[in-house]
Amino acid sequence: MKLNENNIQFHGREADELEERAKTALLDSVSHDLRAPLRNITSFSQILMNENAHQLDEPGRDYLQQVNGAATRMSQLIDDLL
């Protein structure tokens, strides 16, 4: 019976390791899939502010700042979740 118990323990550890690797892979994928659009939003809004702020009225500049701030907050939420 000892051999059977060792075999069960081995397979239990192996399953735990596989589960942990699967979780890590999922988190990496989710992290990347969520962050990529946020980086684009942040980058484009900063480019607009840096290169075209003079063409925007005050509400337009405020909207871009709000978009940039929201993307930054969302990125922080993702960091906190993962």
NORSUL-V307564 format. One record per residue. N is the residue number from 0. RES is the residue in three letters. NEAR is the number of other C-alpha atoms within 12 Angstrom. D_LAST is the distance of its C-alpha to the last C-alpha in Angstrom with 1 decimal. Layout:
BEGIN
n:N res:RES near:NEAR d_last:D_LAST
n:N res:RES near:NEAR d_last:D_LAST
END
This chain:
BEGIN
n:0 res:MET near:7 d_last:41.9
n:1 res:LYS near:8 d_last:40.1
n:2 res:LEU near:9 d_last:39.3
n:3 res:ASN near:10 d_last:37.8
n:4 res:GLU near:11 d_last:35.6
n:5 res:ASN near:12 d_last:34.4
n:6 res:ASN near:13 d_last:33.7
n:7 res:ILE near:14 d_last:31.6
n:8 res:GLN near:14 d_last:29.6
n:9 res:PHE near:14 d_last:29.2
n:10 res:HIS near:14 d_last:27.9
n:11 res:GLY near:14 d_last:25.6
n:12 res:ARG near:14 d_last:24.0
n:13 res:GLU near:14 d_last:23.9
n:14 res:ALA near:14 d_last:22.3
n:15 res:ASP near:14 d_last:19.6
n:16 res:GLU near:14 d_last:19.0
n:17 res:LEU near:14 d_last:19.0
n:18 res:GLU near:14 d_last:16.5
n:19 res:GLU near:14 d_last:14.1
n:20 res:ARG near:14 d_last:14.7
n:21 res:ALA near:14 d_last:14.3
n:22 res:LYS near:16 d_last:10.8
n:23 res:THR near:15 d_last:9.9
n:24 res:ALA near:15 d_last:11.9
n:25 res:LEU near:15 d_last:10.5
n:26 res:LEU near:19 d_last:6.8
n:27 res:ASP near:17 d_last:8.9
n:28 res:SER near:15 d_last:11.1
n:29 res:VAL near:18 d_last:9.0
n:30 res:SER near:25 d_last:7.4
n:31 res:HIS near:18 d_last:11.1
n:32 res:ASP near:16 d_last:12.7
n:33 res:LEU near:23 d_last:11.1
n:34 res:ARG near:25 d_last:11.7
n:35 res:ALA near:18 d_last:15.2
n:36 res:PRO near:18 d_last:16.9
n:37 res:LEU near:26 d_last:15.6
n:38 res:ARG near:23 d_last:17.0
n:39 res:ASN near:19 d_last:20.1
n:40 res:ILE near:25 d_last:20.5
n:41 res:THR near:26 d_last:20.1
n:42 res:SER near:22 d_last:22.5
n:43 res:PHE near:20 d_last:25.0
n:44 res:SER near:28 d_last:25.2
n:45 res:GLN near:24 d_last:25.8
n:46 res:ILE near:17 d_last:28.4
n:47 res:LEU near:23 d_last:30.1
n:48 res:MET near:25 d_last:30.3
n:49 res:ASN near:16 d_last:31.5
n:50 res:GLU near:14 d_last:34.0
n:51 res:ASN near:16 d_last:35.1
n:52 res:ALA near:20 d_last:34.7
n:53 res:HIS near:12 d_last:38.5
n:54 res:GLN near:13 d_last:38.9
n:55 res:LEU near:16 d_last:36.7
n:56 res:ASP near:13 d_last:38.0
n:57 res:GLU near:13 d_last:36.3
n:58 res:PRO near:12 d_last:34.5
n:59 res:GLY near:18 d_last:33.2
n:60 res:ARG near:23 d_last:31.8
n:61 res:ASP near:17 d_last:30.2
n:62 res:TYR near:19 d_last:28.6
n:63 res:LEU near:27 d_last:27.1
n:64 res:GLN near:25 d_last:25.8
n:65 res:GLN near:19 d_last:24.2
n:66 res:VAL near:25 d_last:22.6
n:67 res:ASN near:26 d_last:21.3
n:68 res:GLY near:20 d_last:20.1
n:69 res:ALA near:19 d_last:18.3
n:70 res:ALA near:27 d_last:16.5
n:71 res:THR near:24 d_last:15.5
n:72 res:ARG near:18 d_last:14.3
n:73 res:MET near:23 d_last:12.3
n:74 res:SER near:26 d_last:10.7
n:75 res:GLN near:17 d_last:9.9
n:76 res:LEU near:16 d_last:8.6
n:77 res:ILE near:21 d_last:6.1
n:78 res:ASP near:17 d_last:5.3
n:79 res:ASP near:10 d_last:5.6
n:80 res:LEU near:12 d_last:3.8
n:81 res:LEU near:19 d_last:0.0
END
